[in-house]
Amino acid sequence: MPTATLMIQGATSDAGKSTLVTGLCRLLHRRGVRVAPFKPQNMALNSAVTVDGGEIGRAQAVQARACGLPPHSDMNPILLKPTTDTGAQVIVHGRALAEMDAIGYQAFKRQAMGYVLESYQRLSSQYEAIIVEGAGSPAEINLREGDVANMGFAEAVDCPVLLVADIDRGGVFAHILGTLELLSPSERDRTRGFIINRFRGDLSLLTPGVEWLEQRTGKPSLGVLSYLHGLYLEAEDAVPDNSAFGAGERLRVAVPVLPRISNHTDFDPLRLHPHVELCLVGPGQTIPNADLIILPGSKHVRADLEWLRGQGWEQSILRHLRYGGKLIGICGGFQMLGHAIHDPLGIEGGPGSSVGFGLLNMQTTLHSQKQLANASGRLAFADAEVRGYEIHAGISEGAALSRPCCILQGQPEGAISEDGQVIGSYLHGLFDSAPACACLLEWAGLGGAKSLDMEAERERGINRLADAMDAELDIERIVSILGESR
C-alpha cells in the first residue's frame, strides 16, 4: 500500500509552507501516526547536521523534531546553499556535490528527480505518512521544465496538494486565484484546497471573500490561521528584522548581517533572552556601541570579510576591543579572526588568499572536504556543558588553538585570545545549552546571567502552532485528503 503523502505548496515564497508542515507533523505525531517531513529541494543558508552525518535545511530539522525524529538527509535530498546571486553549492543526500550556476543547475534537474525519488522511496518504506513541503511557488512557469520542487514532484508520486497563501502581505485572493490559473489542468485537479495564513482581525469581514474564492475556483477553504504573534520557530532562511538597540540595562549584542550569513539561528537564544538585546546590523546601517560583537557564519567567507571591511566593521571592532568590549567569531566568523584565509582550490570563489583581522594567532585553509558533525562537551574556561554542530570547509592552524574555547568529545576546539577578550569557535549552537549560554553572557559582562532552556522554547513554539492549527483549520478534512493518497 502506498504511503499516505500530502504536499503543501505556497502561492508565494514565505507563505507559510514550512510552518504548516511543522504543525501538521506535530498533530499527526500526537495521533500516533509514524510521520516524516520531506522537502525535495530547498534553498537555504540555515542548515542542520543529520543523524547520518549529512546536511539538510534547518526547517526540515525542525519538522523532524515535530515528528519526534532525528533529522535525516533523506528528508531534504537536494539543498542549495547560495554563494552568489547566480550560483550555489549543490548538496545531494547530505553531501556537497558541486558548485553550479543557475543555468548549470537547470540542466542538472534532469538528474535531480532521481535523487529526490530515491529519498522519498526510502522514507516511504519506513513511515505511514509523509508531509511534503514545496519551494517558492508552483506558478513559476519559467522554471516548470524539469521541476522537482513543486508540481513536478507531486505529479511524479501522484499526491494531493494544499495551497497556502499569506494574507499579511496583501493580495491573498489574487495570489490564490492567479496560482491556480497558471497551473495545468492535472495540477489544478490535484490541488484539493487552500489555507489562508497570518490573518489578523475580525474573521467575519474575511468570510465573504473566502466564499467567493471557493465558488470561483471550485476549491474548498480548509481554514484561516491567525497571525501568531511572538511564535518562535527556527527560521528556514529569513533574518529577523531588528536593527537598533532600545533603552534598558540589558547586555547589548551586535551581529553584522553578512551578505552570505549562514545559520543565523545561532543567535535565537540571545534574541529570546530576557536580559539580552540583540541588534542585527544590515548593510549601510550605523554600527552601534555594544558589549559584545559576534561575527556569524558565512557561506563565502573571504567575500564577506571584504564586505565587513567596506562597511567599516574592522575599525569598529578594533575600537570596541580597545574599550574593553568582547568579541566572538563563529565558524566563518572564527576564520576571519585569524591572520589569513587561504582558498587554493577556489572552494568559495576564485582561488586566492585574504588577510584576516589578525586578532587570533592562526590561519585557515579551505578544503574540498566539508566537516559535518554533531558535537558536545564543555567550555574550556568554565564548568558548563556545550553542544552544537559543525559545518565548515576550513581547517585552522596556529598557536591560538593552544588556548581552546571548548573541549568537544575530549578534543580541544576553537580559541581564546591571551587577553581573554576574543573567542572563536567552529561550533554552531554555541548558545543553545543553557549553562554555556549563561557562562558566555557572564564573560561578556552580564552579571548574574540567567539560563534559557532552548529545548523547551522549541517545543513550546511547535506545540503552540499545532494547537492553533487544530483549533482553526479543518484538520479532519486535511487528514482525510492525506488518507486518500493511499
Helices and strands as residue ranges (DSSP letters): E 4-10, H 17-30, E 35-38, E 41-43, E 47-49, E 55-57, H 58-66, G 73-75, E 78-82, E 87-92, E 95-101, H 102-124, E 129-133, G 141-143, H 151-157, E 161-166, G 167-169, H 172-182, H 185-190, E 191-199, H 203-217, E 221-226, E 251-256, E 261-262, G 264-267, H 268-272, E 276-281, E 292-295, E 297-298, H 301-310, H 313-322, E 326-330, H 332-336, E 340-343, E 352-355, E 363-379, E 385-397, G 399-402, E 406-408, E 411-413, E 415-416, E 422-425, H 434-444, H 454-472, H 475-484
